[in-house]
Amino acid sequence: MSTINFGIVGGGWRAGFYIRIAKALPERFRIHTILVRDEQKGRELEAKWGIKTVRTLQQFTAEAKQFSFAVVSVPRTAAPDIIRELAELRIPVLAETPPAVDLAALSALCGSLPKDAKIQVAEQYLFQPMHAARIRIAKSGKLGEVSQVQVSAAHDYHGISLIRQLLGVGFDTATISGEQFESLLMKGPSRQGDPLEDQTVQSVQRIATFRFGGKLALYDFTGDQYFSWIRRSRMLVRGSKGELANNEISYLEDYATPIYTELRRVDTGHHGNLEGYFHRGVMAGGEWLYKNPVAPARLSDDEIAIATCLLHMGDYAAGARPSFYSLAEAAQDQYLALLMDQAITTGQTVKTEKQVWGEL
């Protein structure tokens, strides 16, 4: 098993995930260079992590022969120009989500790249263990023809990526309507840590429906869910022969035989287990639906999912696997998120149109 060498453009909060993953799995990943324009921040990263940093894209691309691909982890406003420049130099790119800020920027990016550009997007939610298991169940046929999903697990394009995966829709035309609801909520943890005082805040809930022909999706999310101790994620997948509700699965083996089972998460290190603390996989009905590809590293589900993107990108850049989440897929999810925002903001129903990336 060879080590995957990659570079990173950007040194912000999201780039930190890639750094932690590489340090947790030095036999699988190595970060060769990080482009950080701020001198002091670059020196701090070098001192903390022992990774070389540079200040300009020219310096970064000069190192490109030393790594397999570049992770572009910069604000969505800056990403298109960097993705384009790297692609023109034939450097494979794993871009963070979303790859561009609006429809005009998405169209310009997708329409201006070299035909042989190797670009994927690090949409990690479909690779999180429980979501990956749910997607496998939805695609297995056990639930029959899946016609409805309800997703309350991730914001905007992340949630929409799950919707499209679970429903099995590609670039299908969608009709979207939505609304927003605000309510009081006791403030919980954030990126900065646990709350330091008793504080009540306004929680903003965004609700939207997507109709893809005869298929229906309900998006329901509040940003509080990522950190909140009291706002949980919810998932529902309904098919002609069964449904998956969060972790419970009900389906018909035949017209007279109902089967009931559940997704069981398998983590080691609990109670008297001495294997160490890590996630092994997800089972249901005696079958492994998901196995952690980076076990036994001690990583969160989100980090496992990002590490999976890195593994796939290593193979993709080497020509050893096909696309796993293309720029076109990412553009479609961001486009749907933009239209969802329009529907929620205006209160009007909107309909998608075919875009340039649908031809890619």
Summary of the structure (lengths in Angstrom):
residues: 360
radius of gyration: 21.2
end to end distance: 32.6
largest distance: 68.6
contacts: 1164
relative contact order: 0.16
helix: 34%
strand: 30%
